[in-house]
Amino acid sequence: MGFKSLFSSKKMLALSAAFLLFGTNVLMAQDAATGAAADAAKPNVWLGAAYYVLLFVIVCFVVGIVGKILRVYDLTQQIQNKKAINWDNVMGALCLIFLIVGGYGAYWSLTVQGSMILPVSASEHGVKIDEMFWTTTVLTLIVFVITQILLFTFLFRYRYNAKRRAHFLPHDNTIEKVWTIAPAIVLTILVIFGFFTWQKITNSTDAKGEHSLNIDITGHQFAWELRYPGADDKLGKTNYKLVSGVNKVGVDFKDKSAYDDLQVDTMYLPVGKTVRLNIHAQDVIHSVYMPHFRVQLNAVPGLPTYFKFKPTMTTAAMRREVGDPAFEYLVYCNKICGGAHYNMKKVVRVVEETEYQAWLAQQKPYLTDQIKKDLKYAVVKPAETQNRLALNN
């Protein structure tokens, strides 16, 4: 019986080794075929789904082969009436190894991937957002480290031993209270902290004498449309029924405040000035996402919303901060809204007030000649006006 198992195990080992060799050859062939492309576009983060599926299968077979080898050894020991493998000790040792390897993995993630986080906030409220983030991260990290050490250490320490009897605890009120009340207190503090921070951020009441720059940002598949107020510093009303090929956001020109509204392609913001983004969507749910300013809010069709923030760092200053002379702030869509979702982004440039005013003076009005024509606006020349006045007299 033992020799049959041993023979079948050897057959399985041979088949597994053959498959492993085949998989290795396939991977080598794929690497050779794509080597030039990989060298031209390093680092190659994504090698294709088939590559990783095959790699996973190979790892599974390697694990299976190691298991079969141990099983063959175990059967051999039993045939020779020797002491078999103590699998409880093996599993206990594996738990300790997993704890060490997993701990290193967590450390690697914090040091390597953690260095890829966003730089300092470029908005006033972003400082509070970052405080909330780091408070939550530190607390959860402490809990993670403690619980993982206890979990895998206990699995090793209390692995099965025939000489030791387990003590069964059907219920313990003290333990129940500790692991219920302690997390509840921590979570309550975090929730209250977050509630007051969010309330302060979303408070729409301007301080005395404070002036907000109103900007309309409208999302549709697949672009953002930006509209600035003109000389009157007021945005005209909009009506979704007026949306057309030339009137993209449906500005209602019955409102005289709309006459001098400006249509822009790049969002310019004066540093140190409060900005109010009036957020709209025309088709599906989008999301205004400006990570460096810690701004994110959904754009929902039929439900206008807004977000107020104050930029505190110019684009030039952030370029020095990150060491990238080509850096640009961007506004993205953070909701997957369709096939060309990736196209929904605009450049955001924070500048000094003088540069902002110079840029603003160069922008064209939203009310174009084509819109005037569509609205049947009459462009009357001075001479024609005089002739009409003469005829009327």
URKA-V433601 format. One record per pair of residues at least 24 apart in sequence whose C-alpha atoms are under 7 Angstrom apart, sorted by the first residue. I is the first residue (numbers start at 1). J is the second residue. Records with the same first field share a line. If there is no record, write none. Layout:
I->J, J
This chain:
2->75, 79
6->72
9->68, 72
13->65
16->61, 65
20->58
23->58
88->159, 160
92->155, 156, 159
93->156
95->152, 155, 156
96->152, 153, 156
99->152
118->292
121->292, 293, 294
122->292, 293, 311, 312, 313
123->293, 309, 310, 311, 312
124->309, 310, 311, 312
125->201, 309
126->293, 294
128->197
132->194
202->307
211->274
212->274, 275, 276
213->274, 275, 276
214->275, 276, 277
215->276, 277, 278
216->277, 278, 279
217->277, 278, 279, 280
218->249, 279, 280, 281
219->280, 281, 282, 286
220->281, 282, 283
222->340, 341, 343, 344
223->343, 344, 345
224->344, 345
226->263, 264, 265
227->261, 262, 263, 264
228->261, 262, 263
229->260, 261, 262
230->260, 261, 262
231->260
235->261
246->371
247->371
259->367
260->365
261->365, 366
262->363, 364, 365, 366
263->364, 365, 366
264->363
266->346, 347, 348
267->347, 348, 349
268->348, 349, 350, 356
269->349, 350, 351, 356
270->350, 351, 352, 353, 356
271->311, 312, 313, 314, 350, 351, 352, 353
272->310, 311, 312
273->310, 311
274->308, 309, 310
275->308, 309, 310
276->306, 307, 308, 309
277->306, 307, 308
278->305, 306, 307
279->304, 305, 306
280->304, 305
284->337
285->335, 337
286->333, 334, 335, 337
287->333, 334, 335
288->331, 332, 333, 334
289->331, 332, 333, 334
290->330, 331, 332
314->350, 351
315->349, 350, 351
